[in-house]
């Protein structure tokens, strides 16, 4: 792929680098650059970015797990009429995320040309705000239409703005939804740390590793932390991560787990085990969210997920072939893969009689 101007390389020098080159040139390890825009929508008096209906536009990709967080929370908190959104096309090439053209019919709601400025690529917003911008052009991007400014491109902070800062202008039922309850905050923050480092970011460390040692250094903590999440859910899921109510822990873990079997197992070589046959508690939990909670299932678009990874990462998949499987992308709640179904049957059947010793 061609080099892109004004894009910092993974070693953070000033030389241009391909937009999909994320691994450190020396160690071969994946490095995620920090988000550049970290402003905050606030109900405080004289805030630069106050909560207002229709003032902000959310740019996402259905393929991206970080953007997916924002879509889930937007729906859970009843912000559909407050914050409109547009999804980019699943394709991300030399110029980064692009918008769909008028003649393209892409699955998913709001996969359209840019409705605000008519831009062709997400990066155009970044250069509009700062013509000398150096960095990556990431989703989600929360844009202030009134001021022509990017509020934030940090998903973990965007979702927390959505938790509370619009509560004065949404119905009371949605105000009561607390995704980050005070009595669980310390536990959630603790879970977030290892979930992010080892699972959310861990699949990328594994997939974009450029040598064997970097790959093996990433895959071991990934599966150790999947084991840890499995053990927690096996004992505590009733039915969500921290009990009867959805919290931030569910949101942040879901967006990786729902992509794991369709993409990360094969594309990112995360193939020690898959979710559907190797992690029964995680499998029950992710399907509960997908099938029973519209904020999760209706914002999960597998065609975007599978095509983006397999057709945008030329350094991993030069032929851009998208695997057909797994089939289906996610199983119904009452079905299991044949090996798991057979194992369940065997545990429910009486043991065969033992043969007496002669």
C-alpha angles and dihedrals in degrees: 000000000000122000119260123223121234093019117124114231121237090259087057095239123132097257116112117249137186111277092239096049103104104148123098108256093223105041099026089227124134115251121192112209116224120256114266102209115062106160122138136227105225141180090213116119114268093013113165089225110035121181110264133160112256095001097108130055121202118213115199144158119226086214096058119086092205093053089044089065090061093048091051094050092044088059097040091053095046096245097139093109093039103050118032118202142199127203120216122226115276090245118097115178137148095324095042127236114007131196122242116260121238093256096051119098105203122172120251133058120289098009091148143123113291106284097197107054103354092245119168097213136032090236089068089073091054093051091044089057094041120009088196094050115150116190142061128309104233141177136263095052117174109204129195104220094189096056099027091235136130108240097190145338094188109106097199090058097040091057092050091052087054091051096067118350096082096043093109092062103040129078117278094248090062093043088062093057105104114188094172105040117190095236091057101037097101092049093045092050090050092050091045092058098059094031090057098041098042107024113020093038093021094075089054092048088053097043098045097041110128100204139031097257094051090048094050091045089058102040096055097060090040093061094037088058093045086054088050093051090046092053091049094049093044089059104029113025106117079176103300132050095272101023135274098357133061114247138178089273091065093047096049095046097041097063091061099039095051089055095043103089098033095048121356098056094061107016097044095031092240089148109135087104136344125226099244096055104022107040113043097175094047089046093054091045097049092047092049089056095043098047102032104034114062092199088066105033098040092051094050111093110178097190090062091045097050098039096045096055097039098042101035101048102071093167089062101033109021094175092053092225113165112210115234095222160118093057115231104022088226126010125236114257093252097051134076134186111270096257092052092044090052091049091051091050092050093052091050095049123084114260114260114256116269119243110245116239114253 
